[in-house]
Amino acid sequence: MRPLVRPLALAAALAFGSLAMTVDAQTASPIPMAAPDSTLLSVSAQAEARRAPDIATVSTGVVTQAADANSALRDNADRMAKVVAAIRAAGVADRDVQTSGVNLNPQYRYAENQPPTITGYQATNTVNVTVRDIAKLGKILDALVATGANQINGPTFDIDQKDPVYDEARRAALDKARARAEMYAKTLGMRVRRIVSIDESGGATIPRPIPMMAMAKMARDEATPISPGENVLSVNLNVVFELGK
């Protein structure tokens, strides 16, 4: 029996041998082998599916400073309560608001040949907000700043229901693999008998978060412009075909 060979140049291979299944000792996964009158062909195919994102995640919060820790944290809590109220008033559900961090840190003054001196305290409270109506995202960001948020990072765009999009990419990748197998079979004077195995890997390509510095809204009517673009979900398939006369 001859093992399956995978040349890197074409990402496809031919192998000959008996129709049996052996097991790789390291991976414990079955390795298909071909019947005496057949050939195994391994084909790699990749396909993408594109969609406009329908949800966005933004990180927002309040940073405050005061001479003592209690004042810094109390002022932060008061301002953060207004920010959270604005988030809920915008129609964001409680399940889409999650605290990501509450921090209180001393601020130091450094001088040569002297130990650091605490000059005050900085308090930070941050939440991650999922917005399910992207058309409202700009106005929501403006409302957050207007009610006291002075820290905003994002947005990160995503697709809420990914499975149907992945399925579209899977079908396209399988069609590519099958067409390539048919081409090899025709070239060899053979036909595709069946699919022996399919191995899948995949992942979503999502725009990276873009840092945004919170600024006071200027005298204008339009909301902060948001351009969601589109997301790309990709799937890679390794498909083994059996070829024969």
Secondary structure, DSSP 4 states (H G I P E B T S, - for coil): -------TTTTEEEE---S-EEE-TTT--EEE---TTEEEEEEEEEEEEEE---EEEEEEEEEEEESSHHHHHHHHHHHHHHHHHHHHHTT--GGGEEEEEEEEEEEEE--TTS--EEEEEEEEEEEEEEES-GGGHHHHHHHHHHTT--EEEEEEEE-S--HHHHHHHHHHHHHHHHHHHHHHHHHTT-EEEEEEEEEEEEEEE-PPP-EE---PPPS-SSPPP-----EEEEEEEEEEEEEE-
